[in-house]
């Protein structure tokens, strides 16, 4: 038996953390009843795994169930394609 290839098909909302976008990322998370704050290096986000700091360059995502989590820029760019609209 050979392995099969899989791809993600879930739609997520996402914002990239940058020095300029930090307040907007935090406002977005807090507006969705999440907990977040600006830090010296990026943003700290309350996730299912605890409070995690995502540095500038990372992407913060919100999945279909409302969970927030982060991934690196290179992983984001190789996994997701922006929807039209």
C-alpha positions, 0 to 999 in steps of 0.5 A: 500500500502506498501513501496518499497525498492530502491538502487542506481545504479549510477556509481561515481568516488571517492577518500577518504580524508586523510592527505596523499591524500589531494593534490591528491584529490584537483588535481583530482577535479581541473583537472575536472574543479572543485574548491578545496583547501587543508585545515588544516582538509581536503579539501574544495570543491566548490559544488552546495551548496557552498564551503564545507570542507570535513575532513579526513575520508570523501569521495569526489565523482563525479557523472555522471553529473560532480558534486562533493560532499562528504559523510562520510566513513560509508555511502560510505562503505554501499552504494558503491562497487568498480568496477573491472577494 
